[in-house]
Amino acid sequence: MSNTEKGGLHRVREYLSCRQVLNLLTMLGFMLNYALRVNLTIAIVDMVRPNASESINSTLTGNATAGNSSSSSPDGVEVFEERFPWDSYQTNFVLGSFFWGYILTELPGGRLAELIGGVRVFGHSMLWASLLTLITPLAAHINYVVLIIVRVVLGFMLGASWPAIHPVAAVWIPPMERSKFMSNMMASSLGAAITMPVCGYLISVAGWASVFYLTGAVGLVWSLCWFTFVYETPATHPRISAEERREIEDAIGTSTSKKRPSHVPWGQLLSSPAVWAIISCHGLAVFGFFTVVNQLPTFMSQILHFDIKQNGLFSSLPYLGKYVMAVASSYLADYLRKKGTLSTTATRKLFTTFALVTPGLLMIVQVFLGYDATWSVTIFSLALFAHGAVTAGYLGNGLDIAPNFGGTIFGLANTLSSFGGFLSTWMVGALTYHDKSFHQWQIVFWILAATYISAAVVFVVLGSGELQPWNNPPERKKISDVTQEEGVPLKSEK
């Protein structure tokens, strides 16, 4: 390396540490993760004919009778776009098909990240999801079934991304900073907040296909940056300073193994109440969240009668508030733990209760006031604002109790939540198929209220923040040399 290159790297390190680069790209990655997922939830409002036949017999016939429509952009230019005659069941079938693939890679993705590294798994899941997003309009024009296949494979790719980030945190982030790092996962909400209004505007100007081209292209650029600047461990990073590496390794100590555990102690893991607290709480909480994520644009279109640009803007507000809460609560949680004001267990339970009971109570308010546009937008915004505090609660709790198996635990939790995601789309489709009145949506809100509050109760009763004894299982013979990509021992700098 030349002196000029060395000087350039030194200047970069003065402004951005390797952890800061990791934090920044992780935040942007989760923003894009949800952009690739929710672009369809608002685009589908414009993809479907307003007066599409509600015949259930057409469920698998695809778009054989698809027609064209036109709308005027703000500049007065007409945008001609093919629309499809999908009924409520078909529309929700398309939205729900994402979870078929998503559920298949949650647990394998988490375990694979523990074995070969979370950076590889997270990066490749995003890269291939971006390519699939680019071909989504083509798939829709070919056939309804082809679109479903693309969405299933998209879910398959993105399913591995969420549990993969836990093994990254286990080797890169000191324990007392992990709440802040996990708040990067809630940048998904920031991604949704940006994607919704941008999608609404793009659809009005260039048609619904444009949102898939934009989000897919941005995802490809992010993938290039991720594979260029992020490495599996501090020891394998060519640009890390000795001081930063020593700080990370000393703080993590022995809680994360120097060797990747070659097997999972399934018996102890699955019999641990602390693990089931995370799995159950996450499954119930995400059922409520996915219902809002997937159905909010439809509710605003059918009940509040917002047009596509208003829909995108007002659908985005709750997500923006959620990200603000995620960051603020995570910084507060880490501060309380560092000062010794609250134990890790008390911190996780306190923030989880606030994050789930608050939206549960607000869904009850929505039952009575949700028919009014102002009240409805305010309630949804406050509910998701409060829900952002899960980053300081149960979301990173797997790293507290077993950092060596954080990917596996979160993979199990997200597998259950994926069932909830598909169930939520089916539920709304069934309740609103024949009757799209506010009365049917009230039933949805009652179900959400019960789900959110139940999730909080489960975690308060079973949750823990203590490191579990099975986090460092004894290695089996003949495979004890399954090591991290260290090259040199963790503490060799000392």
N, C-alpha and C positions, 0 to 999 in steps of 0.2 A: 504494500500500500504506500502511495506517495505521501510526502509531507503535506501536500495540499489537501489530499483526501482525509488524512488524519486530523488536520486542522478543522476541516469542515465538520467531521464527526464530533470533535470536541465542542464546537460552537452549538451543534444540535443538542448535545447533552446538557449544555448550560441552560437551554430554554425548555427542553422536554426530556424527562427521564424516560427510560424504557417502560416503566409502569404507567406513566402518563400517556404515552403513545398507545399502550394496550388499552387503557381506559377509554381513550378517545375513539379508537377503532371499534372497540366493543360496543360503545354507545351508538355509533353510527351503524354498526352491524345489526343491532336489534331494532333500530329505527327502520332499516330496510327490510328486516325480517317481517315486520308487520305490514309494511307497505306492499310487499309481495303477496301477503295474505289478504289484506282488506281491500285492495284495489277492486276486487270483484264485487264486494258487498255494496259499493256505491255504483259501479259501472252497470251492474245487473238491473238497476232501476231503469236505466235507459236502453239496455239490451233487449228488454221484454216489451212486446206490444202492450199498450195500455188496455186494450180490449181483447186481450188474448183469450181464447176459448178455455173454459175451466174443465174441459173433458179429461178425466183421469185416464181414459183409454189411450191418450196420445203420449203417455209418459215416456215410452221408449222409442217413439217414432222420430224423435229428433226435430230438425228444422226443415223438414221436407216442404213445408208451406210457408217458410219464412218470407217476410215482405220487407220492403224498403220504406223508410220514412225520412223526413227532413226537418231540420230545425234551423233557426237563424242565430248566428253568432252575434256578439255585441257589435261587430262591424257591419252587420247586415248581410253577411255572406251565408248562403244556405249550406248546411252540412248534411249530405245524404249518407245515411247509415242503415245497414240492414238490421232489422229487429226480428226477434224470434217469438213464435206463438206459444210460449211456455206458461202453464198454469201455476198456481201456488205450490202444488206438490213438486212440480218439475224445478221451479225456481229454488225451493229449499233443498231439493235433491242435489242440485249443482253446488249450492253453498255447503251442504253437509258432506259431500264426497271428499273434500279436502281431508277430513278427519279419518277416512278409511286408511289412507297411506300414512298419515301422521301418527296413528296409533301403533303402527308396525315397527317404527324405528326409535321410539322413545327409550325403551329399556336397552335394546342392543346398542343404540347410539351412545348412551351414557357409559355403558361398560366398555365399548370400543374406545371411547375417549380416555378412559382410565388406563387402557392397555397401550395404545399407540400415540396418545396425546390429543388433548382437546382442540389445539390449534388446527390440526389437520382436519378433524371431523367438522368443526364449526365452519372452517373456510370452504371445504368442498360442498357442504350442504347448501351454503349460500350461493356458490358459483353455479351449481346445477339448477337450483331454484330460479336463478336469474335467467338462465337460458330457456327454461320451461315457460317463464312468464312472457318472454318475447314471442313464443309461438302460440300463446293462448288465443289471440284473435283468429289465427288461421284454423285452429282446432274448432272454434265455435262455428266458423263458416262451413267447415267440412261436414260436421255432424254433432248433434247433441251428445251422443255417446263418446265421441272423440274428445270433446271438451271435458267430460267427466273423467276420462282416463288421464288427461293431462293434469287435472286438479288432484287426482289420487296420487300421481307420481310426485307432484309438487309437495303435497303433504308428506310423502315418504322422505323427501330430501330435508324439508324443514323440521321434521320430527326429531331429527338427531341434533339440531342446533342448540336447543334449550338445555338438555342435560349435559352437553359437551362443555359448556362454559364453567361448570362446577369444578371439573378437574383442572381447568386453566387457573381458576382462583386458588385452588389448593396448593399450587406450586409457585404462584406469582404474588399472591396478596397476603400480607401479614394478617393474623386472625382478628386483630382489633380494627382493621380497616375493611373487613369483608362486607359489612352492611352497605358501606358507600359503594363498593365495587358492584354489589348485587343490584344496586339502584340502576345500573346501566341496563339491566334487563327491562326495566320499566321505560327505557327510551323507546321501547316498542309503542308505548302510548303516545310519545312525542311523534314517532313516525306516523301513527294513525292520525294525529292532530294535523300534521302537515299534509298527509296524503289526501284526506277527505276534501278540503277546500280546493287543493290543486286538481284533484280528479274532477270535481264539479266544474271547475273553470275549463279544463281541457276538453271535457265532454261537450260543453256548450260551444266550444270553438272548433275543435277538430274531430269530434266523435269519440265514442267510447273506446275504440281500439287504441287510441293514443296513450291512454293511461298505462296500458300494459307495455307499450314500447318504451315509455319514459322510465318506469320503475325497473324494468328489466335491464336497460342500458346502465342506469346508475348502479345497479347491483353488480354488474360486471366490472365497473371501475373500482368499486369497493373491494371486490375479491382480489384484484391486482395489488392494491395497497396492503391488504391483510397478509398475503403470502410474501410480500416484500419486506415488511417492517416488523412482523410479529414472529417470535420463536417459541418453541415448546417450553423451555425452562430458562431461568436466568443463566445457568452454566453454559447453555448452547448459544446464547445471544452474542454475536460478534461485536456489538456496539455498547454493551453494558459496561458501566464503570465498576471498578473493584468495590468501591464504597456502597453503591446501590445493591450489588449482588450480595455483599456481606450483610447488609441491613435486612434484606428479604430472608436470607437463609437463617440468620440468627433468630428472627422473629417467629418464623415457622417452626424451627426446631425439629422435634421428632414427631409432631402431630401428623405430618404428612410423610409417608415412608420415603426413604431414599431409593428404595426399589418399588416398582409398581407391583402391588399384591397380585400374585398369579391366580388367585381364586377368591371368590366371595364367600364369606361365612354365612350362607343362606339361612341356616337354622336359627342362628342368633339374630341375624338381621330381621327376619320375618316374624320373630317372636318378641321383638322390641316394641313396647308401647310408644316410645318416642318416634320410631319410624312410622308407625301407623297413624300417629297424630299428624305428621306431615302429609302422608298419602291421603288420608280421609279429608283433612282440612282443604288441601289443594284441590281435590276432586270436586268438593261441594262449592268452593269459592269460584273456581274457574267455570263451573256450569253457569253460575250467575253472570260472570264476566262475559263469557262467549255469547250468551243470549243477548246481552246488550250490544256487543261488538257486531254481531251478525244481523241483528234485527232492528237496530236503531234507525238506519236509513229508511227501511221499509215502514216503520211506525210513523216516522216524520212525513213520509210521502202519503200514506193511506189515511192517517188520522189527523195530522196537523196540516196536511196539504201544502208542504213546502215544495218549491220547484227544485230542480237539480242543483243549482248553485247555492240556494239557501240550505238545502239538505246537506251539502258537503261542508258548509261553514258551521252550521249548528251541530252537526254530528261530530265535528272535531273538537269542540269546546271541552267536553268531558275528558278527553284524552290528554289535553294540554294540562288541565288541573291535576290529573293523576300523576303525571311526571313531576310536577312541582312538589307534590306531597311526597313522592318516592324519594327524591333527593333530600328534602328537608328532614324527613323522619329518619332516614338512614344516617345522616350526619349527627342528629340528636341521639340516636341509639348508640352509635359508636362512642360518642362523648360520655354518655351515662355509664357505659361499660368500662371505659378507660378510667374514669374518676372513681369507680367503685360504688356509685350511687345505687345502681341496680345490678343484680346478677344477670348473667346471660339468659337464664331461664325466665326470670321476671320480665326482662326487656322483651323477649320474644312473645310472651303471653300478653303483655300490655298492648303492644303495637298490633298484634293480630286481632285482639278484641276490638280495638278502635276501628281497624281497617275493615272489619266484616259486620259488626253490629250496626255501625252507622249507616252503610248502604241498605242493610236489611230494614231498618226503621224508615228510611227514606222511600223505599219501595212501597211501604204501607201508605205513606203520604201520596205517592204517585197514583195509587188506586183511586183516591178521592179527588185529586187535583190535576191529574195527567191529561185531561181533555183540553186544558188551556195551554197554548203554545209557550207562553212565558214561564208558567210554573213548571211545565214539563222539561224544558231546556235547563232551567235552574236546578231542578231535582236531580236529573241525570248528571249534570256537571258536579254537583256536590257529592253524589254517590261515588262517582269514579275518582273524584278528588280524594275522598277519605280512603278508598280502596288502595291508593298508591302506597299507603303505609305498610302493606304486606312485605315490602322489601326489608323493613326493619323487624318484621315478624317472622312468619314461618318460611318465607321464600328461600332464605339462605341458611335455614336451620340445619339442613343436612351437613353443611360444612362445620357446624358447631359440634354435632354429635359423632360424625364419622367422616372427616375430610378425605380419607382414602377411598371412600365409596359414595362421595357426594353425587357423582354422575349416575350411579345405579339407583340411589334413593330417589333422586329427582326424576329419573326415567320411569320408575314405578309410579310415582305420583302423577306424572304427566300422561302416562298410559291411561290411568283411571279418568283423568280429566278429559281425555280425548273422547271417551265414551260419552261424557257429559256434553261435549261440544256437538257431537252428532245428534244426541238426544234433544238438545235444545232447539236445533233447527227443525227436527221432526215435530217437536211439541208445538212450536209456533205455527208450523204449516198445518197441523191437524186442527188446532184451535181456530185458525182464521180462514180455513179453506172455503167453507160455505158462508161464514159470517165475519166480515172484516170490521165489525163495529168496535167501539171503545170498550164495550162490556166484555168482549173476548180477551182484549188486552189486559183488562183488570185481573182476569184469572192468571195470566202470565206474571203480573206483578206480585200477586199473592204468593205464587210458587217461588219467585225469586227471594222474597222477604224471608220465607221459611228456610230456604237453602242457605242464605248468607248467615243467619243467626245460628243455625245448626252447626255450621263450619266452625264458628268461634267457640261454641260450647265444647266441641270435640277436642280442639287444641288446648283449651284451658285445662281440661281434665287429664289429657294424656301427654301433653307436650313437655319437652325438657331441653335444656341448653348444655347439658354436661357431656363431656367426651365419653363415648361408650367404650368399654373394655375390649370389644371385638373389632375395634378400628385397626388394630395391628395384629392380624392373625399370623400364626407361625407358618412359614413357607413349607410347601410340600417338597419332598425330595425330587431331584433331577430337574426341577424347573425353578429353583431358587435364584437362578442367574438372570431372571427376567428383569432387567434394570431399566431405569429411565435413561434418556439420551444425555448422559452426563459427560462422558469423556474423561472427567476428573471428579473426585469426590466433592460432595456439597460444601464441606468446610475447608477445602484445600487452600482457600485464600488466607486463612488465619495462621 
